Amino acid sequence: MINRDKQIAQFIDAINKNAIKECKKIEKATKKLYTGEAEKLQKSAEEQMQEKINYAKAEIETLFNKSVSQSYSECRAKAAEKRTELTNNVFKKAEEKLISFTNSEEYIPFLSNSLKEIYGYVKNKMNVAVKVGDKDKVLLAAEKAGVPCEVTEEKDIKLGGVRVDSAEMHKIFDDTLDSRLEDQKEWFFANSNFRISE
């Protein structure tokens, strides 16, 4: 009976050892599985986080670029507005000086020279358009220049000078102060360094 008890004890001991061995194997396999799954989960979480970071970064860059672009456009608009304001001021002063010139003693000789020069091309009695209020001055200038002409006042000429429409030559000779000033505007824009660069 003792032998039998000893055998049973040895058998139980062998089962326990085997069970402990199997437990260790299962524990090792579980640990390996757990570590593998944990690494997969961590990698997946890192990838998802990186995607979110990249998306947020792209969104921030887009908003920043949009903001910079909007600020740049606003600055360009303000600069263009200021350029227009400065240009208008310059040409308003120029208009005032031209109006003063048309009321000075130098205006009649200016008109005479202008009429003489145009007459050199036309060589016939001219139909001269002038600003309202300049008819007498132009007739006096034509008389001094020895240029035969008819004078009509036109509302579209605001500053002064003369415009001759030659039907025979199919040409308009515009020597108004209005057109001279307009030509200066183009020169002014080209040379004033008021340009807004890209």
Disulfide bonds with the S-S distance in Angstrom:
none
